[in-house]
Amino acid sequence: MNTRLADFIQTLPEELRNIPEVFYAPYGFKLVKIQGVNRWCPGTFEDYQEAEAARLGVDRSEIAPKGRNVCYNSSPTKCAGACPTQYGECGGEIHQNHLYCHCII
């Protein structure tokens, strides 16, 4: 997990930080306010496309859907899964209010 993401997670209230690893969310989670309360919602492919395109400095159309079990969120603040050897390790990233996991070279 990168330092910026780890620092951000530490600023979250306890109820948003320590969530059991029981989810499979290939495209991460978004922090949204519902009736004045912050909640996690699953991220969409479009959220992931926007975030990865910004991170990589490419057009959104260049970001393809993820394969199953390739570096995904197992909770809103934890990464799981594997990366192909040439793509390094699975790690987390934050883009605006969207936390997601991706392979770090």
C-alpha positions as CSV (number, residue, x, y, z in Angstrom):
1,M,0.0,0.0,0.0
2,N,1.4,3.4,-0.8
3,T,2.1,5.9,1.9
4,R,-0.5,8.5,0.7
5,L,-3.2,5.8,0.9
6,A,-2.1,4.5,4.3
7,D,-2.1,8.1,5.7
8,F,-5.5,8.7,4.3
9,I,-6.9,5.5,5.8
10,Q,-5.6,6.6,9.2
11,T,-7.6,9.8,9.0
12,L,-10.9,7.8,8.5
13,P,-13.1,7.2,11.5
14,E,-12.8,3.7,13.0
15,E,-16.1,2.5,11.6
16,L,-14.8,3.2,8.0
17,R,-11.3,1.9,8.6
18,N,-11.4,-1.6,10.0
19,I,-13.9,-3.5,7.9
20,P,-13.5,-7.3,7.7
21,E,-12.0,-8.8,4.5
22,V,-15.2,-10.4,3.2
23,F,-15.8,-8.5,-0.1
24,Y,-14.7,-9.1,-3.6
25,A,-14.5,-5.7,-5.3
26,P,-12.4,-5.7,-8.4
27,Y,-12.8,-1.9,-8.9
28,G,-12.5,-0.7,-5.3
29,F,-14.8,1.3,-3.1
30,K,-16.0,4.9,-3.1
31,L,-16.6,7.0,0.0
32,V,-20.0,8.6,-0.4
33,K,-22.1,10.7,1.9
34,I,-25.7,9.3,2.4
35,Q,-28.0,11.4,4.6
36,G,-25.0,13.1,6.1
37,V,-23.1,9.9,7.0
38,N,-20.0,8.6,5.1
39,R,-20.5,5.1,3.7
40,W,-18.5,2.8,1.4
41,C,-20.1,1.9,-1.9
42,P,-18.5,-0.5,-4.5
43,G,-16.6,1.3,-7.2
44,T,-17.5,0.8,-10.8
45,F,-15.4,0.0,-13.9
46,E,-15.9,3.6,-14.9
47,D,-14.5,4.8,-11.5
48,Y,-11.5,2.5,-12.0
49,Q,-11.0,3.6,-15.6
50,E,-10.9,7.3,-14.5
51,A,-8.5,6.7,-11.6
52,E,-6.1,4.4,-13.5
53,A,-6.1,6.8,-16.5
54,A,-5.2,9.7,-14.2
55,R,-2.5,7.6,-12.5
56,L,-0.9,6.4,-15.7
57,G,-1.5,9.6,-17.7
58,V,-3.4,7.8,-20.5
59,D,-6.8,8.1,-22.1
60,R,-9.6,6.2,-20.3
61,S,-10.2,4.1,-23.3
62,E,-6.8,2.4,-22.8
63,I,-7.9,1.0,-19.4
64,A,-9.3,-2.6,-19.8
65,P,-11.4,-4.5,-17.4
66,K,-9.5,-6.5,-14.7
67,G,-9.2,-10.2,-14.8
68,R,-10.7,-12.2,-12.0
69,N,-8.6,-12.3,-8.8
70,V,-6.0,-9.9,-10.2
71,C,-5.3,-7.4,-7.4
72,Y,-8.7,-6.5,-6.0
73,N,-10.2,-5.0,-2.8
74,S,-11.0,-7.5,-0.2
75,S,-12.4,-4.7,2.0
76,P,-12.6,-1.0,1.4
77,T,-9.1,-0.5,2.8
78,K,-7.3,-3.8,2.0
79,C,-5.9,-5.3,-1.2
80,A,-5.8,-9.0,-2.1
81,G,-5.2,-11.2,-5.1
82,A,-2.1,-11.5,-7.2
83,C,-0.4,-9.7,-10.1
84,P,1.3,-11.4,-13.0
85,T,5.1,-11.5,-12.2
86,Q,6.0,-8.8,-14.8
87,Y,3.5,-6.4,-13.1
88,G,4.9,-6.5,-9.6
89,E,2.9,-6.5,-6.4
90,C,-0.7,-5.7,-5.5
91,G,-1.1,-2.3,-3.8
92,G,-3.6,0.4,-3.1
93,E,-4.2,3.8,-4.5
94,I,-6.6,6.7,-3.8
95,H,-8.1,8.9,-6.5
96,Q,-10.5,11.6,-5.1
97,N,-12.9,9.6,-2.9
98,H,-12.2,6.2,-4.7
99,L,-9.9,3.6,-3.1
100,Y,-8.8,0.8,-5.3
101,C,-6.1,-1.8,-5.7
102,H,-3.8,-2.3,-8.7
103,C,-0.6,-3.9,-9.7
104,I,2.5,-1.8,-8.8
105,I,5.6,-2.4,-11.0
